[in-house]
Amino acid sequence: MITSDLWLTTHFAQIAREVGIEAQVSANNDSVLELTARKYEGVLLDFDVVPEAMDVLTAIRQSRSNENAVVFAVATDASDRHLALDNGANLLLERPLDAKQIRRALYAAYDQMVRERRRYFRCAVQVPVLLTRPNSQADFRCTSINISSSGIALNTPSVFKQGEEVQIVVLLGEAELAVRAMATVVWDDRHGKTGLSFKSCGPQHQTNLDSWLDSHLPFILGRPLPPLGISN
């Protein structure tokens, strides 16, 4: 949260906790520098009180880590609202602010923030993996090191070539939850560790994987939302 408004920071953080989002006030006088040093799923940017708000918004959209972060722009002046939207803000809030307005904005942004958190999240977990080389039909029983929505790192009994395509079955804790995909070898350290990128994964398998990852996200972002309250 990049603002000097104490009411806003207090109430935004309180309502964010209702849906499992940890909100932090920017502790660095140089907000642009802070945004290049850390990963955030969302940024509250107060155009009403932050003189360098436009510079901050530009830095967010140019940052490799935060370019897809959800930006909540607090902009009461019409020109600031247009400026924020034209430069990549996702949601607008304007004064006078109330809890109802903040809550609706957080609920509207929630799914996108979960997707952004999941995109960078790698779950360190050891689960059984069956890997098959299609050309030779050779099977290898492996163990995962970590898993993300787009790939997996493995302990493997064999060396694999970068760019090689393999079939993979990941058993996610329960026998009935098996994620199947074609994958491409993106790295191999030649000492028993291999990294794969999922090339094609059926919609249901991807949904199963993403749901499983959501249940393992740090804190509680990714849980089902409670009913939207309307109180002020």
Summary of the structure (lengths in Angstrom):
residues: 232
radius of gyration: 21.4
end to end distance: 20.7
largest distance: 66.9
contacts: 688
relative contact order: 0.12
helix: 32%
strand: 27%
